Each structure stands twice: as structure tokens, then as C-alpha cells.
């Protein structure tokens, strides 16, 4: 089940707003509870296992945190959207014995009989478009985790410049891999539920960047036998549910997205900051370059306030939008992980949250490849295509 309404997180004062003078920014929510970090991490335990848990299935994907690694600020780049080149019949993507089933009527699909690693460039183009239209797609029985890491990175780089996360662990020598890792018998995340009634943190990835991700890949390495599912929200459908008058009210509004709190949180947890944190201003509603659809583009993890609004005005509107996302079970889908799964979603038209609901110390280990896309933009109000076009 999806969570109830979202409470605005606690805040700390700041004074680095680009336009509005001193404002407040929200503290990071429970997202980091799903990532153990260097303090809780034991490589020996992960490589050898424990009396209750087996060794890691993919030791080449175990995380490392090098505090000496300091990266320069990201520079703008021109993103090429391959979904624009796709054949909408998807004959190259779904050739042979492919089986496709919708997870819900509006959101999500699952696919058997397609090996992502074997797709031609035409197939990859169609993958980008199909994922943009279905928002999130689960590909079963993949060999992706068994590829050499450089080969997986080369594959994902077709879809955009690979993002290097500023605070997460990564395999040695491969900082482009963002690891979601909670080690064997590490139950420290349970402390979160001593303070909160649920673990849900809706977000789109790293929206504080000037060019947030587009087509995104997440694949399972190890997971609990039950639990640790990922929730996805269809942000196009979330936008489409609004009245025309409310859509017009949102048109032209922009919000500040911040990575400062994530960096502060990483330091407090004894982890790293590879790159100085940034803030970016994005439209509340963005247009997808391949489908022309408009999607709601705010999230309680990184969105801080609406430019030009007073604090109370901004909080009130953002709280309504966050609650709309959280309560929209009829435009959400829940992905239950299985060995060999690769989940591909379009970060521009979805939000997601992990679920912290297993408490037996089983390892949860996933790898994310995160191609960046274009700077978010919104087309003229009233101009938007549907997914059927």
C-alpha cells in the first residue's frame, strides 16, 4: 500500500537562496536509511558472509568510499534524446519471443524474452521511448549484473552522460555506478522506524543537478526474500488529474532543488562528498522531449521552495502536490524484485521510493546507472501530447 499524506520535514535556516533572500530548506528524509554507508560496512562480512547470511553474490560490485576523491563541478552538455529516433512499433525492442504485460492500466510493464545487453541501437532507441511511455519497465531474467562493469557503463552511456553521485558508495574504479547497499546483518536502518511511522520518501533522482537523469537503470545483485520493493508514481498522470485551471496556475512556476542537505547528511553519517553540493531551479511542470507529455516535477526529498512565493504560500502548495503524489495509488505501481531483474524508468516522468519493511538482516544490494538528460523545460501551456500519440 502507498503511504498517507506527507508531512513537511523539519527545517534549518539558510541564506544562499538565488532570488528570494534568506529562506529555509528541508532536512534529508529517510532515503539514506536504505544505504548502510562506510560506518556500518564490513567488507570482510560482505565477502565471507555470516552465520546467518551468505556472501555477496557480486563482490565486484561491493561499495567503496574514497574520501580523497574530489570532483569538479559538472559542466553543461548537449543531451541527445534517442527516444525521438524510435520506431513506435517497437519491432526492434520486442523481436522474437518477447512477452509484454502491463503492471497497471496506466503505469508500468514487465517484459520477458528480451535481453537488454543484446539490443541494437534501434532497439535501444525504442527502449528509451517505450520506457518514457510506460514510465517504468521491469525486464526479467537479465544477464546485466554478470557483464563486466565497463561494459555495463558503456551500454548505459548510450542514453546520456553518466552521472557520478556526490555521496554514494561505488565499486572500486567505477564511480559512475551508484550503489544501493545495506549489508548482511545490518539492521541499523530499523532505528528509523523508532522516529517515523513509515519509511517512504518519494523522490526523483538528483533533481538538484542542472541536468537531472532521464532513462535510468537499476538492477538487483542481492535482495531479501521478501520486502524491499520499490514504489513508482506516474508523474504524467499526476499532472493530468488536475483541472485545467489548476494546470494553468502551475504553468510558469519554478522551484529550487537542493543537494546541500544530502551532502551535510553524508558528512554526519561519516561518509564522503565527492563534489560540492549545488542547487538548481526547475519548472514545477516539465515536458518530455520525445513524447511531448507534461509531468509534475517536484519531490519532498530535494525540492525546497517555489521561486517568488512567500514561505507559507510555497509550503502550502508543495504540501498539496506531495500529498497528491503520495495518495495517488491509482497512478502508482509497486515493483517486487526478483533475481535477474533490471528495472528501467524515466526519471523525468516518475517519482519513486524504496520500502524499508524487512528486518531479518538480509542483504539488499542494487546498482544504478544514471544517464543525465536535458535541462528540464516546459512547453507553452495547453500544448501537450498524450502517451497514445
KAHU-V409531 format. One record per residue. N is the residue number from 1. RES is the residue in one small letter. OMEGA is omega in radians with two decimals (999 if undefined). Layout:
BEGIN
N RES OMEGA
N RES OMEGA
END
This chain:
BEGIN
1 x 3.11
2 x -3.11
3 x 3.00
4 x -3.07
5 x -3.05
6 x 3.02
7 x 3.04
8 x -3.11
9 x 3.03
10 x -3.02
11 x 2.96
12 x -3.10
13 x 3.04
14 x 3.12
15 x -3.09
16 x 3.09
17 x -3.11
18 x -3.00
19 x -2.88
20 x -3.13
21 x -3.09
22 x 3.09
23 x 3.08
24 x 3.05
25 x -3.04
26 x 3.03
27 x -3.13
28 x 3.11
29 x -2.98
30 x -3.08
31 x -3.07
32 x 3.11
33 x -3.13
34 x -3.10
35 x -2.99
36 x -3.14
37 x -3.01
38 x -3.11
39 x -3.11
40 x -2.96
41 x 3.00
42 x 3.14
43 x 3.14
44 x 3.12
45 x -3.11
46 x -3.13
47 x -3.04
48 x -3.08
49 x 3.11
50 x 3.12
51 x -3.10
52 x -3.03
53 x 3.13
54 x 3.04
55 x 3.08
56 x -3.11
57 x -3.09
58 x -3.09
59 x 3.09
60 x 3.11
61 x 3.12
62 x -3.01
63 x 2.96
64 x 3.13
65 x -3.11
66 x -3.09
67 x 3.14
68 x -3.13
69 x 3.10
70 x -3.07
71 x 3.10
72 x 3.10
73 x 3.06
74 x 3.14
75 x 3.11
76 x 3.05
77 x 3.12
78 x -3.14
79 x 3.05
80 x -3.09
81 x -3.08
82 x 3.10
83 x 3.11
84 x -3.10
85 x -2.98
86 x 2.95
87 x -3.07
88 x 3.01
89 x 3.11
90 x -3.13
91 x 3.12
92 x 3.13
93 x -3.02
94 x 3.08
95 x 3.03
96 x -3.01
97 x -3.11
98 x 3.06
99 x -3.08
100 x 3.10
101 x 3.09
102 x 3.07
103 x 2.94
104 x -3.11
105 x -3.04
106 x -2.86
107 x 2.96
108 x 3.04
109 x 2.98
110 x -2.98
111 x 2.97
112 x 3.05
113 x 3.06
114 x 3.08
115 x -3.05
116 x -3.07
117 x -3.08
118 x -3.08
119 x 2.98
120 x 3.08
121 x 3.08
122 x 3.08
123 x 3.10
124 x 3.07
125 x -3.13
126 x 3.05
127 x -3.13
128 x -3.12
129 x -3.12
130 x 3.12
131 x 3.10
132 x -3.11
133 x -3.12
134 x 3.06
135 x -3.14
136 x -3.09
137 x 3.11
138 x 3.08
139 x -3.09
140 x 2.98
141 x -3.14
142 x 3.05
143 x -2.99
144 x -3.10
145 x -3.13
146 x 3.08
147 x 2.93
148 x -3.08
149 x 3.10
150 x 3.12
151 x 3.09
152 x 3.13
153 x 3.10
154 x 3.12
155 x -3.07
156 x -3.09
157 x 3.05
158 x -3.02
159 x 3.10
160 x 3.08
161 x -3.07
162 x 3.14
163 x 2.98
164 x -3.08
165 x -3.06
166 x -3.01
167 x -2.98
168 x 2.99
169 x -3.12
170 x 3.03
171 x -3.13
172 x 3.10
173 x -3.08
174 x -3.08
175 x 3.12
176 x 3.11
177 x 3.05
178 x -3.09
179 x 2.96
180 x -2.95
181 x 2.91
182 x -2.92
183 x -3.13
184 x 3.10
185 x 3.04
186 x -3.14
187 x -3.09
188 x 3.12
189 x 3.11
190 x 3.11
191 x -3.14
192 x -3.07
193 x 2.94
194 x -3.08
195 x -3.06
196 x 3.12
197 x 3.06
198 x -3.04
199 x -2.98
200 x 3.08
201 x 3.11
202 x 3.12
203 x 2.81
204 x -2.95
205 x 2.99
206 x -3.13
207 x 3.03
208 x 3.10
209 x 3.11
210 x 3.10
211 x -3.13
212 x -3.04
213 x 3.00
214 x 3.13
215 x -2.96
216 x -3.07
217 x 3.06
218 x -3.09
219 x -3.04
220 x 3.04
221 x 3.01
222 x 3.10
223 x 3.07
224 x -3.14
225 x 3.03
226 x 3.13
227 x -3.12
228 x 3.11
229 x 3.09
230 x 3.11
231 x 3.08
232 x 3.07
233 x 3.12
234 x -3.03
235 x 2.99
236 x 3.13
237 x 3.08
238 x 3.10
239 x -3.09
240 x 3.14
241 x -3.09
242 x 3.01
243 x 3.12
244 x 3.11
245 x 3.14
246 x 3.06
247 x -3.13
248 x 3.10
249 x 3.14
250 x -3.09
251 x 3.09
252 x 3.13
253 x 3.10
254 x -3.14
255 x 3.06
256 x 3.07
257 x -3.00
258 x 2.99
259 x -3.06
260 x -3.09
261 x 3.10
262 x 3.11
263 x 3.11
264 x 3.14
265 x 3.13
266 x 3.12
267 x -3.13
268 x -3.14
269 x 3.12
270 x -3.12
271 x -2.93
272 x 2.94
273 x -3.07
274 x -3.01
275 x -3.12
276 x -3.08
277 x -3.08
278 x 2.93
279 x 3.09
280 x 3.09
281 x -3.11
282 x 3.05
283 x 3.07
284 x 3.10
285 x -3.13
286 x -3.13
287 x 3.10
288 x -3.03
289 x -3.11
290 x -3.08
291 x -3.06
292 x -3.13
293 x 3.08
294 x -3.08
295 x 3.02
296 x -3.03
297 x 2.98
298 x 3.09
299 x -3.06
300 x 3.13
301 x -3.00
302 x 3.13
303 x -3.05
304 x 3.13
305 x -3.14
306 x -3.11
307 x 3.08
308 x 3.11
309 x 2.96
310 x -3.02
311 x -3.12
312 x 3.12
313 x -3.13
314 x -3.13
315 x -3.09
316 x -3.11
317 x 3.13
318 x 3.11
319 x 3.09
320 x -3.12
321 x 3.11
322 x 3.11
323 x 3.10
324 x 3.10
325 x -3.05
326 x -3.06
327 x -3.02
328 x -3.12
329 x 3.13
330 x 2.91
331 x 3.07
332 x 3.05
333 x 3.14
334 x -3.13
335 x 3.07
336 x -3.01
337 x 3.04
338 x 3.10
339 x -3.14
340 x -3.12
341 x 2.90
342 x 3.11
343 x -3.14
344 x 3.10
345 x 3.07
346 x -3.06
347 x -3.11
348 x -3.04
349 x 3.12
350 x 2.80
351 x -3.13
352 x 3.05
353 x 2.95
354 x 3.09
355 x 3.12
356 x -3.03
357 x 3.05
358 x -2.96
359 x -3.06
360 x 3.09
361 x 3.11
362 x -3.11
363 x 2.94
364 x -2.95
365 x 3.13
366 x 3.10
367 x 3.12
368 x 3.00
369 x -2.82
370 x 3.08
371 x 3.09
372 x -3.11
373 x -3.08
374 x 2.97
375 x -3.14
376 x 3.11
377 x 3.08
378 x 3.07
379 x -3.09
380 x 3.14
381 x -3.13
382 x 3.13
383 x 3.10
384 x 3.10
385 x 3.01
386 x -3.14
387 x -3.12
388 x -3.09
389 x 999
END
